[in-house]
Amino acid sequence: MARANGKVILLGEHAVVYGVPAIAAGIGKGATAIAVPAERPLLVLGAERVVRAGEDDELGRAFTALHAATGVGSYRIDVTLELPPGAGLGASASIGVATARALFEASGIEAGRERVLEAAGAWERVFHGNPSGIDAEAAACEACILYSRADGARPIAVAGEVPLVIGIAGPSASTRVMVEGVAELRQRKPEVVDKAMAGILALVNAAKGCLGVGDLRGLGRLMDLNQMLLSGLFVSTEGIERACAVARAAGALGAKLTGSGGGGAVIALAPGDPEVILSAFRSEGIQCFATTVGASSGGTRR
Ligand code: MEV
């Protein structure tokens, strides 16, 4: 049996696809995978979906790619997911990492982080086309990381914990579609997108400093600015803007979408009692939970 985390991106999504570093962290909710020997490779996702290696749909191709990348024999893997899928919380990377870990563990192979990430990367590429790799890296780690395509994941210093409330602002969108949307905008208006990327780089660098000294107020302001730049890339929605406004009105120091946007999750920086923001979300019908990220992430509660 193996586990992997879900993730939040504190700052830098989309820009990370173009080489800008982003700050991400694993969260306690994630995926659990149990592998047992079977006649044929089989992936069972909750009660809803049975995926056979070789099937010619997205899940079938992704599972085939992951299984081939591990190079192990035939197993049935039962996955339990604790996250809403497609909401920007890294559900698919979490399934990929947990499944790869379970396969290696069941086969008695002591696979290091790199082999696990290689197998999870093969799974992710089928869904996302050109993933930066940040989701799988965060799914495989406990702490806050600075991730870039050039340098991979590096742990970053965090003074204390970063308390977050996560709200599901609306139906999810495809990461592939959202990433392609930014790429199309960049083709049409390179100066607009490049300016946004430069702005996000500056925010990420400043946020690193805030995390290092535990300046949550500063971090919150940077998250709000990151949200403005993401809106300018057309990856925000009315639902996301509304959820961010609800969180700020209830005392959040900052709020933004997390992941690819187009719907899905927002993160709100929630010092003090998270219940205030949780109940503000609930009164608007926004499904939510509280979590903390930091030097060692993972304290999630409903
Ligand atoms: C998705 O969680 C984050 C994006 O930056 C895509 C990626 O990095 O692969 C939108």
Residues whose N, C-alpha, C, O or C-beta is under 5 A from the ligand:
A	BS01	MEV	E13 H14 V16 V17 G88 N130 P131 S132 G133 I134 D135 G259 S260
